[in-house]
Amino acid sequence: MSTERVPWSRLDSGEFEHTVAMLVCADHPLGQKFTPGPDGGIDVFVPDGDSQRKVFQVKNFPLKFANAEFRQVRKSLRAVAETSRQEGWAITEWHLVIPRDSSPGYRARIEEEVKSLGIPTWSWMGLTRLDIFAARHPELIDYYLKGGKDRLADQLADLTAIIRGDTTLGSGTRLQPADVGDRIRILQRAANNDPHYRYHFGTSDCPPHQVDEPWLVAVAAEQHGPMWLHIKVYAKFAAALSERPITTTVQVDVTGDPALAESFEQFLDFGTDLTIPSSAASAELNLPGGLGGTIDSAEIHFTAITAEAGGPEPASSITVGVRDATGDVVAELRLERKSFTSGVRGGQRTVWADRTDKVELIANCQATSSMPFHSWMRSIAECQSD
């Protein structure tokens, strides 16, 4: 893959900002990119402990850095500082990423702004740092700036052909066990030019088991005689899932099955676990590497969706009590929060349980509820504990 220097100054603003933001995300796998607005560049937020973030501000100033450019930087810096204040998180580092090396005069002015906002650390990331990013992630440069997207599509089409049991290239014969080793090594090298996902290949005499691994987003498997060929797909960094999202269209028929219909509504409202039997579902999967497709009569499992942070959360523990006829508390039980999930319709469900999991308290908050969540939760808890 070519490692020649990227002509940063020749890229238009959109191309530059998007590519550089993805390079920053690849270098900081937990980072996510955000576009504040017109002429606002792109921000990359990287978690840095509880309620803290590192912020990378990407702006395309290739020709000059003067008063107008300084004012744009200052405006963006103040805007992200205000956002952090409103949302309740702190900026631990702020980095300006532009295709120019620093100017001493403007560097001092930016440092003064940073200090006035209480940000402890900052840096000016210029051409040298951009070249370092590019050298670390040449597959991203190839994909976004050198036509690598089309080449990757061709390579992944070869991968799909092998998995689906097509003939070996050039021979016109079916894939034989002796072909598997070399072909998998060739395909693994080609497929792993993908800048957003990586692919691990393996064979077994049984279907792959469900596993929980960091960054694992999908497992595709097909049977070839007594052998199973399976491919694990991993995201290389968090922003890959928004850049090339994995989408699924599911058709569910709950006709004549009231229990399934109720479970499906609970999933939509509150994000609870759901299993749809093969007799009631089909799916269209869009997976990286062309590994998806249409699946008829599919048994589909949805696991609970953890509610996103950002808003007020229910208490991590609560104490429920039993009162006698005079109103005195005669018994108490401490419950710990077991789960806090949200559904696609915006509702939330909280489950508390005792240490033995024999006593469980469930609070459902509909998205249309006009009562504040904590007040509503307390009323439910009181009702359940009487």
Secondary structure, DSSP 8 states (H G I E B T S, - for coil): -------GGGS-HHHHHHHHHHHHHHHSTT-EEE--STT--EEEEEE-STTEEEEEEE----S--SHHHHHHHHHHHHHHHHHHHHHT-EEEEEEEE-SS---HHHHHHHHHHHHHTT--EEEEE-HHHHHHHHHH-HHHHHHHHSSHHHHHHHHHHHHHHHHTT---TTT-S---HHHHHHHHHHHHHHHTT-SSEEEEEEEESS-------TTEEEEEEEEETTEEEEEEEEESSTTHHHHS--EEEEEE--TT-HHHHHHHHHHHHH---EEE-GGGEEEEEE-GGG--EEESS--EEE---B--TTS----SEEEEEEE-TTS-EEEEEEEEEEEEEE-TTS-EEEEEE-TTS-SEEEEEE-TT--S-HHHHHHHHHHHHH-
